[in-house]
Amino acid sequence: MSGLEDLYKEIILDHYRSPRNQGELEEPAHRCEGFNPLCGDEVVVYLSLDGGTIDIKIGGRGCSISMASASMMSEIVKGKSIEEAKQITQAFKEMMDIYESELSGNTEIESVSSDVDLGDLEALQGVVKYPVRIKCATLAWNTLTQSIDEIQDQTH
């Protein structure tokens, strides 16, 4: 295993063992649940907007990949606007798609969100070597997207 893979593994384990922003937000925070029926992972996202910025807490249970991804997600979107969170989410999903495509030999996908710094989230790029684990890594992100959509539907 290369030094970079060791570092990525440590980042994932750190977020799994010591998840950031764990818990619940008080009402009227929006609560949204995500579930992966393939492996049983469950993620709960509590989201509220304070002056246009996101406050977020996470809960749930699951494998190290899903819980680490949720922790990293909460860290990077906390304090951001809805639009910034959407851009980060798009960049993360593109990263997962690009690496998956490269593994399958397709090099024609290009990132349109390359200006977004994903920081520790890049540790999850190795997950694409195991396609079934991609759903684990993206569960929290899909739940965040659903939560944002539901909040925006309520305000329109």
N, C-alpha and C positions, 0 to 999 in steps of 0.2 A: 504494500500500500504506500502510495507516495505521501510526502509531507503535507501536501495540500489536502489530500483525502483525509488524512489524520486530523488536520485542523477542522475540516468540515464536519467530521464525525464528532469532534469535541464540542463544536458550536451547537449541533443538534442535540447532543446529550445534555449540555448545559441548559438549553431552553426546555428540554423535557423534564429534567430534574428540578429546575427552578423556574417554572413558567412565570412570565411577566404578566401583569395586569389581570391576575386571576381573581375571580369573585363575581359579585353582582353589583350593578348600579341601581340606585333607588329609583322608584317611579318618578317621573313618567318615562323612564328610559324604555327604549324599544327592545324587546326580547325576540330573538330568532334562533331556531334550532336547525342544525344540519345533521344528517345521518347518512352513513355509508353502509348500506345493507350487505355489501360484499364482505366486510370485515368486522362490522359492529361499532366502528368509531362514531362517537357523538360529540358535536361541538355546539355550544351555546354562546351566542354573541349578544352582549348587552351594549346598546349604542344610544348615545344621546348627543345632541348638538348644543354646545354652549357658546353663544356668540358666533355661530357659524363654524366652529371647530369641533372635531370629534372627540368625545370621551368614550372610552371603550373598556369593557371588562370581558373576560372569557371564562367559560367553564366547560365541563364535559369530561369525557374519558375516552381513551383510545391508545393507539400505538405511539411510539416515540416520534414517528414522522408527523402524524396528524397533530399531536399536542405541541411539538416544537414549532411547526408551521403556524399554528394558531398564536403561540406566544410571540413569534417574530412578527406576525401580521399585526398584532395588537400594538407592539412597540413602534412599528414604522408608521401606522396610520393615526395613532393618538396625537391629538393637537393639530391634525391636518384638516383641510376643508374637504367636503364631499368630492369636489372635482379632483383634488390632489389624490384622495384615496382611490378614486376610479382610475387615475393614471397609473398609480402604483400597482393596483390590481391587474390592469392590462399588461403592464411590463412584466409582472411575475408570471402571468399565464403565458405570455409570449416566450419568456425564458424557458418555461417547461416545454412548450411546443417546439421551440428551436432545437433544444438539446435532444428531444425525442426524435425529431426529424433527422438530425445529424446522425444519430445512432442507426436509423433505418436507411441511411444513404442519401436522403433528400437534403440538398444544400441550397435549395432555392428560396427557402423562407428567410425573410429579413425582418429584423426588429424595427418597428416604427416608434418604439418608446425607449430607444437606447439612451436618451438623456436622463432617465430616471435611475438614480443610484439605489440599488436593491440591498446594499450592505450585506449583513449576515444571511439574507435570504438566498444568496448565491450558494450557500452550503447545501441547499436542497436540490441543486441541479443534478447531483449524482443519482437522485431517485429515479430519473427517467430510464436508467438501466434496468429497472424493474417496473414495467408498465402498470402492473396492478397497484403499485404504491403511489402512482401519480394521483389517483383519487384521494389517497390519504393526505398528500401534500396540498391538494387544492380544496379540500373540504371546508376549511375555515374561510377561505377566500370566496367560495361560492356562497357560503352563509352570510358573509359580510355584504356581498353584492345583493343578495336577496333582502337583507335588512335595509340597505340603502334604498333599494327600489320601493320597499313597503313604506318607509318613512316619506319618500318623495310622493308616493301615491296618496298618502294621508294629507299632505299639505297642498295638494292641487285640487 
